Amino acid sequence: MTLATVAKQLNIPSADIEKEFLENFLAKKLLEYKTELFSLANKYKIKSLFEFEKFIKAGKISETAQTREDFFKIDYLTSQIAIMKNLIQIF
């Protein structure tokens, strides 16, 4: 099924459906990223990537393969959240 088919069946402009779909998609992804980031932040009792790095340097968090992986995951999630917020503002 295509967007044009749905738009025609519902008698709604395809641009309206596309816009609503994108808004919902971005909001869903933003929530997913925030939830995952919150989970990792809670795991290490941190509020930011900067604080995570500071805790590692201070020895409050052990530097292991898992913490390095989580550090890069937090960095990725933080950047994706910023991208999603910017895209949502466009709408």
N, CA, C and O of each residue as an XYZ file, in Angstrom:
364
protein
N       0.846     -1.169      0.000
C       0.000      0.000      0.000
C       0.898      1.240      0.000
O       1.934      1.273      0.664
N       0.490      2.228     -0.736
C       1.269      3.453     -0.838
C       0.566      4.601     -0.124
O      -0.619      4.531      0.199
N       1.323      5.638      0.105
C       0.775      6.839      0.724
C      -0.335      7.429     -0.149
O      -1.362      7.875      0.363
N      -0.127      7.428     -1.445
C      -1.134      7.969     -2.365
C      -2.444      7.188     -2.276
O      -3.528      7.768     -2.333
N      -2.332      5.875     -2.138
C      -3.526      5.030     -2.021
C      -4.289      5.352     -0.745
O      -5.511      5.498     -0.770
N      -3.585      5.461      0.351
C      -4.224      5.781      1.638
C      -4.868      7.156      1.573
O      -6.007      7.338      2.002
N      -4.141      8.115      1.038
C      -4.667      9.480      0.941
C      -5.947      9.511      0.108
O      -6.917     10.186      0.453
N      -5.926      8.778     -0.974
C      -7.101      8.751     -1.846
C      -8.282      8.094     -1.144
O      -9.400      8.606     -1.208
N      -8.050      6.977     -0.479
C      -9.117      6.257      0.224
C      -9.713      7.096      1.359
O     -10.919      7.052      1.604
N      -8.867      7.850      2.042
C      -9.334      8.667      3.170
C      -9.740     10.079      2.755
O     -10.267     10.847      3.560
N      -9.490     10.406      1.503
C      -9.783     11.742      0.989
C      -9.066     12.821      1.818
O      -9.646     13.835      2.205
N      -7.792     12.553      2.068
C      -6.933     13.477      2.817
C      -5.707     13.739      1.947
O      -5.164     12.807      1.354
N      -5.269     14.976      1.864
C      -4.060     15.253      1.068
C      -2.873     14.429      1.579
O      -2.642     14.334      2.785
N      -2.140     13.849      0.660
C      -1.000     13.019      1.058
C       0.037     13.819      1.843
O       0.730     13.265      2.696
N       0.146     15.098      1.564
C       1.092     15.940      2.305
C       0.716     16.012      3.787
O       1.595     16.039      4.649
N      -0.583     16.043      4.085
C      -1.032     16.074      5.483
C      -0.696     14.774      6.193
O      -0.263     14.779      7.345
N      -0.897     13.664      5.503
C      -0.589     12.354      6.088
C       0.917     12.232      6.317
O       1.364     11.771      7.367
N       1.674     12.646      5.334
C       3.135     12.565      5.436
C       3.658     13.415      6.596
O       4.525     12.977      7.352
N       3.129     14.625      6.730
C       3.556     15.520      7.809
C       3.224     14.909      9.167
O       4.066     14.897     10.065
N       2.003     14.403      9.321
C       1.599     13.810     10.590
C       2.435     12.561     10.898
O       2.839     12.345     12.040
N       2.686     11.752      9.882
C       3.509     10.566     10.067
C       4.903     10.962     10.558
O       5.412     10.385     11.519
N       5.512     11.937      9.904
C       6.859     12.358     10.292
C       6.892     12.923     11.710
O       7.809     12.630     12.476
N       5.902     13.725     12.054
C       5.835     14.272     13.413
C       5.738     13.142     14.438
O       6.446     13.152     15.445
N       4.869     12.179     14.184
C       4.699     11.052     15.102
C       5.947     10.182     15.164
O       6.343      9.730     16.238
N       6.557      9.953     14.021
C       7.778      9.156     13.966
C       8.892      9.813     14.782
O       9.552      9.154     15.585
N       9.093     11.105     14.573
C      10.144     11.824     15.298
C       9.871     11.843     16.803
O      10.787     11.667     17.606
N       8.622     12.056     17.178
C       8.260     12.067     18.600
C       8.505     10.696     19.228
O       8.981     10.604     20.359
N       8.181      9.641     18.499
C       8.398      8.274     18.998
C       9.888      7.992     19.169
O      10.307      7.456     20.194
N      10.685      8.352     18.167
C      12.132      8.133     18.245
C      12.735      8.949     19.389
O      13.603      8.462     20.113
N      12.276     10.185     19.548
C      12.777     11.025     20.636
C      12.499     10.371     21.982
O      13.372     10.338     22.850
N      11.308      9.858     22.157
C      10.954      9.188     23.403
C      11.817      7.944     23.626
O      12.267      7.694     24.744
N      12.048      7.171     22.574
C      12.904      5.981     22.678
C      14.316      6.360     23.114
O      14.879      5.742     24.018
N      14.887      7.379     22.468
C      16.243      7.811     22.804
C      16.315      8.345     24.233
O      17.248      8.032     24.973
N      15.326      9.153     24.615
C      15.318      9.703     25.975
C      15.188      8.593     27.022
O      15.836      8.644     28.067
N      14.361      7.604     26.743
C      14.167      6.492     27.673
C      15.461      5.702     27.842
O      15.839      5.353     28.960
N      16.124      5.425     26.749
C      17.384      4.678     26.817
C      18.459      5.499     27.526
O      19.227      4.962     28.324
N      18.515      6.790     27.238
C      19.486      7.659     27.900
C      19.207      7.733     29.397
O      20.134      7.670     30.206
N      17.949      7.867     29.765
C      17.572      7.912     31.175
C      17.998      6.628     31.889
O      18.490      6.671     33.016
N      17.807      5.506     31.234
C      18.184      4.214     31.812
C      19.692      4.143     32.069
O      20.128      3.702     33.133
N      20.476      4.579     31.090
C      21.934      4.559     31.270
C      22.375      5.570     32.320
O      23.257      5.282     33.128
N      21.770      6.743     32.312
C      22.119      7.764     33.306
C      21.791      7.258     34.707
O      22.558      7.477     35.644
N      20.682      6.599     34.845
C      20.266      6.045     36.136
C      21.229      4.938     36.586
O      21.552      4.826     37.769
N      21.677      4.132     35.635
C      22.608      3.036     35.926
C      23.886      3.562     36.583
O      24.412      2.949     37.511
N      24.376      4.698     36.095
C      25.631      5.265     36.599
C      25.423      6.445     37.552
O      26.390      7.029     38.040
N      24.172      6.790     37.813
C      23.845      7.927     38.689
C      24.502      9.216     38.185
O      25.148      9.942     38.940
N      24.320      9.476     36.890
C      24.886     10.673     36.261
C      23.771     11.499     35.638
O      22.645     11.035     35.460
N      24.124     12.743     35.311
C      23.151     13.631     34.673
C      23.549     13.999     33.249
O      22.732     14.514     32.485
N      24.815     13.733     32.891
C      25.273     14.121     31.560
C      26.497     13.307     31.159
O      27.111     12.627     31.981
N      26.833     13.394     29.887
C      28.027     12.743     29.376
C      29.265     13.336     30.039
O      30.206     12.615     30.372
N      29.259     14.651     30.228
C      30.372     15.334     30.885
C      30.586     14.775     32.290
O      31.721     14.516     32.691
N      29.507     14.594     33.028
C      29.602     14.063     34.386
C      30.101     12.608     34.359
O      30.883     12.209     35.223
N      29.666     11.834     33.399
C      30.116     10.450     33.247
C      31.632     10.417     33.052
O      32.337      9.650     33.709
N      32.119     11.257     32.145
C      33.555     11.333     31.875
C      34.320     11.777     33.126
O      35.388     11.246     33.431
N      33.771     12.740     33.834
C      34.391     13.235     35.065
C      34.479     12.128     36.112
O      35.499     11.990     36.787
N      33.420     11.347     36.246
C      33.402     10.250     37.222
C      34.405      9.159     36.860
O      35.031      8.570     37.742
N      34.558      8.892     35.579
C      35.549      7.901     35.148
C      36.951      8.397     35.495
O      37.755      7.651     36.054
N      37.241      9.645     35.165
C      38.570     10.218     35.446
C      38.857     10.250     36.938
O      40.001     10.070     37.357
N      37.828     10.476     37.740
C      37.992     10.544     39.193
C      38.015      9.155     39.837
O      38.284      9.025     41.031
N      37.735      8.129     39.046
C      37.726      6.772     39.582
C      36.432      6.383     40.272
O      36.357      5.327     40.901
N      35.410      7.226     40.162
C      34.108      6.906     40.765
C      33.365      5.853     39.954
O      32.501      5.145     40.472
N      33.715      5.761     38.672
C      33.178      4.726     37.789
C      34.386      4.018     37.185
O      35.276      4.663     36.630
N      34.416      2.695     37.294
C      35.527      1.920     36.745
C      35.503      1.965     35.229
O      34.442      1.890     34.609
N      36.682      2.087     34.640
C      36.766      2.085     33.186
C      36.911      0.646     32.719
O      37.953      0.018     32.911
N      35.872      0.144     32.115
C      35.833     -1.223     31.586
C      35.328     -1.168     30.153
O      34.939     -0.113     29.652
N      35.342     -2.317     29.512
C      34.792     -2.371     28.150
C      33.324     -1.954     28.154
O      32.871     -1.274     27.234
N      32.584     -2.354     29.178
C      31.156     -2.010     29.268
C      30.942     -0.516     29.497
O      30.065      0.087     28.878
N      31.736      0.080     30.381
C      31.556      1.518     30.626
C      31.962      2.327     29.400
O      31.351      3.356     29.111
N      32.992      1.873     28.670
C      33.362      2.571     27.425
C      32.224      2.471     26.411
O      31.880      3.452     25.751
N      31.648      1.283     26.297
C      30.519      1.093     25.379
C      29.345      1.986     25.787
O      28.719      2.620     24.938
N      29.055      2.032     27.071
C      27.957      2.878     27.564
C      28.258      4.359     27.354
O      27.360      5.139     27.038
N      29.529      4.747     27.530
C      29.925      6.133     27.306
C      29.611      6.542     25.865
O      29.016      7.594     25.629
N      30.014      5.706     24.908
C      29.751      6.025     23.502
C      28.261      5.961     23.182
O      27.774      6.709     22.334
N      27.545      5.081     23.849
C      26.092      4.997     23.662
C      25.421      6.275     24.172
O      24.521      6.810     23.524
N      25.858      6.754     25.322
C      25.311      8.003     25.878
C      25.609      9.167     24.934
O      24.750     10.015     24.693
N      26.819      9.202     24.406
C      27.196     10.247     23.463
C      26.299     10.194     22.227
O      25.808     11.225     21.767
N      26.088      8.998     21.692
C      25.229      8.826     20.522
C      23.791      9.255     20.822
O      23.182      9.996     20.051
N      23.261      8.785     21.946
C      21.881      9.122     22.301
C      21.702     10.622     22.492
O      20.697     11.192     22.069
N      22.676     11.257     23.129
C      22.620     12.702     23.349
C      22.564     13.448     22.020
O      21.784     14.387     21.859
N      23.396     13.023     21.069
C      23.391     13.700     19.767
C      22.099     13.415     18.997
O      21.575     14.304     18.326
N      21.585     12.200     19.085
C      20.334     11.870     18.397
C      19.163     12.652     18.984
O      18.280     13.086     18.245
N      19.145     12.833     20.284
C      18.084     13.613     20.925
C      18.118     15.046     20.418
O      17.074     15.631     20.131
N      19.308     15.610     20.308
C      19.432     16.981     19.797
C      18.933     17.062     18.356
O      18.250     18.018     17.989
N      19.268     16.073     17.548
C      18.806     16.051     16.154
C      17.290     15.950     16.098
O      16.648     16.681     15.343
N      16.714     15.055     16.887
C      15.251     14.883     16.889
C      14.551     16.170     17.325
O      13.545     16.565     16.734
N      15.084     16.819     18.357
C      14.478     18.073     18.826
C      14.524     19.139     17.741
O      13.553     19.868     17.543
N      15.647     19.232     17.040
C      15.760     20.212     15.949
C      14.786     19.901     14.822
O      14.158     20.808     14.274
N      14.657     18.629     14.476
C      13.726     18.256     13.404
C      12.279     18.518     13.809
O      11.481     18.967     12.986
N      11.935     18.247     15.046
C      10.574     18.492     15.528
C      10.243     19.976     15.489
O       9.110     20.356     15.193
N      11.233     20.818     15.788
C      10.992     22.271     15.757
C      10.664     22.759     14.351
O       9.973     23.765     14.186
N      11.154     22.052     13.340
C      10.883     22.439     11.954
C       9.388     22.341     11.663
O       8.838     23.139     10.903
N       8.730     21.340     12.283
C       7.300     21.174     12.080
C       6.571     22.170     12.925
O       5.341     22.209     12.910
